[in-house]
């Protein structure tokens, strides 16, 4: 009896399963279950994708920050190099000034006394401050010229180094120097409008020695004629 009931139930179930409405309902239930099973992983995946996108944005932002920092570091390194080079240059200039200051102390007492009107003070710093002033450079040139013209050339080398150093340092204070050393060529024919000949020179002829270079303005006007020997 039970077997007959089971068979009847099974037959009825099989018939029902062939009903389109039942089939659709089963599909609907199956899809709903599948959707519920998949919804959680899909939502989790979306959250992870959002997190990945956020992290990628942060990475790009950090890359830009790193690039900015690299540019700033490069700029600062350039400034440091520039400052270092300037410091080394100033140190070299100062050392040269110190050497010249010591050389001046070795000049004769007469010469040192004559230079007191140009170089005032008793320190290297005061020596430099006085030396880079144009009026003092001009006076120094005149003093050297007078020494040469009177035949006192024993200390000319030191005095000439003194003039050349401060003439160059004065020129550095301008973007475009106001003066430049006069160009004189050896064996060039002497010209009175350009040069001064020493007392022990020939009246005319070619230049054999440049004892003191003169200088001209930026437009070529002769300010101090070079002292030469013929």
SVG drawing of the C-alpha trace seen along z (x, -y; Angstrom):
<svg xmlns="http://www.w3.org/2000/svg" viewBox="-2 -112 120 114">
<polyline fill="none" stroke="black" stroke-width="0.4" points="0.0,0.0 2.8,-2.4 4.7,-1.5 1.6,-2.3 1.3,-5.7 5.0,-6.4 4.7,-5.5 1.6,-7.7 3.4,-10.6 6.4,-10.2 4.2,-10.0 2.3,-13.1 5.6,-14.9 7.0,-13.9 3.9,-15.3 4.1,-18.5 7.7,-18.9 6.7,-18.9 4.4,-21.8 5.8,-25.0 4.8,-27.1 6.5,-24.7 9.6,-24.7 9.7,-28.5 9.2,-28.6 12.1,-26.1 14.3,-28.2 13.3,-31.4 14.1,-29.7 17.4,-28.4 18.4,-31.7 17.5,-33.5 19.6,-31.1 22.5,-31.5 22.1,-35.3 22.1,-35.3 25.2,-33.1 27.0,-35.3 25.9,-38.7 28.2,-38.7 31.4,-37.9 30.4,-40.5 29.9,-43.2 33.2,-42.2 34.8,-42.4 33.4,-45.9 34.7,-47.0 38.1,-45.7 38.0,-47.4 37.1,-50.7 40.0,-50.2 42.4,-49.4 41.3,-52.5 41.7,-54.6 45.2,-53.2 46.1,-53.8 45.1,-57.5 47.2,-57.7 50.2,-56.2 49.8,-58.7 49.6,-61.5 52.7,-60.3 54.5,-60.0 53.7,-63.7 54.9,-64.6 58.1,-62.7 58.6,-64.4 58.1,-67.8 60.5,-66.9 63.1,-65.7 62.8,-69.0 63.2,-70.9 66.2,-68.8 67.8,-69.3 67.2,-73.1 68.7,-73.2 71.7,-71.2 72.3,-73.7 72.1,-76.6 74.4,-74.8 76.9,-74.2 76.6,-77.8 77.1,-79.1 80.0,-76.7 81.7,-77.8 81.2,-81.4 82.6,-80.7 85.7,-79.0 86.1,-81.9 85.9,-84.5 88.2,-82.4 90.7,-82.4 90.3,-86.1 90.7,-86.8 93.9,-84.6 95.3,-86.6 94.4,-89.8 96.2,-88.5 99.3,-87.7 99.3,-91.2 98.8,-92.8 101.8,-90.9 103.8,-91.9 102.9,-95.6 104.4,-95.2 107.7,-94.2 107.9,-97.3 110.3,-100.1 109.3,-102.5 109.2,-105.3 106.8,-103.4 104.6,-102.3 104.3,-105.9 103.4,-107.0 100.7,-104.4 99.1,-105.4 97.1,-108.0 95.5,-105.2 95.4,-102.2 94.2,-103.3 93.9,-101.0 95.9,-98.1 93.9,-95.0 93.4,-92.9 89.7,-93.9 90.5,-97.6 93.1,-97.0 90.5,-95.4 87.8,-98.0 90.2,-100.8 91.7,-99.0 88.4,-98.4 87.4,-102.1 87.9,-103.6 89.6,-106.8 92.2,-104.7 92.8,-102.5 93.3,-105.7 95.7,-107.1 97.6,-103.9 98.1,-103.8 99.4,-107.4 101.8,-106.5 103.2,-103.6 103.5,-105.7 105.5,-108.4 107.7,-105.7 108.5,-104.3 109.0,-107.7 111.5,-108.6 113.4,-105.4 112.4,-103.6 111.4,-100.2 112.7,-98.0 109.2,-97.5 107.3,-97.7 106.4,-94.0 104.6,-94.2 102.9,-97.5 101.8,-96.2 100.3,-93.1 98.5,-95.4 97.0,-97.5 95.9,-94.5 94.2,-92.8 92.1,-95.7 91.4,-96.8 89.9,-93.3 88.0,-93.3 86.5,-96.7 85.4,-95.5 83.6,-92.5 81.3,-94.9 79.5,-95.7 77.6,-93.4 79.3,-95.3 82.7,-96.7 83.1,-100.4 86.8,-100.0 89.1,-97.5 92.8,-97.2 94.3,-98.9 95.5,-96.5 99.2,-96.9 101.2,-94.7 104.9,-94.0 106.8,-95.5 103.9,-97.8 104.9,-101.2 104.8,-103.7 102.0,-106.4 102.0,-109.3 98.2,-109.6 97.9,-106.1 101.0,-105.5 103.6,-107.1 107.3,-106.3 109.8,-106.1 112.5,-108.7 115.2,-106.1 113.3,-105.2 114.1,-106.2 112.1,-109.0 110.3,-106.8 110.3,-103.2 108.6,-99.9 107.5,-99.0 109.9,-96.6 108.4,-96.4 105.1,-97.2 105.9,-98.6 102.4,-99.6 99.2,-98.8 96.8,-101.6 93.0,-101.3 90.2,-102.6 86.5,-103.2 83.9,-100.8 83.4,-103.0 87.1,-102.9 88.2,-106.3 91.7,-106.2 91.6,-107.0 95.2,-106.1 97.9,-105.6 100.0,-102.5 103.6,-103.2 106.0,-101.5 109.7,-101.3 110.9,-101.9"/>
</svg>
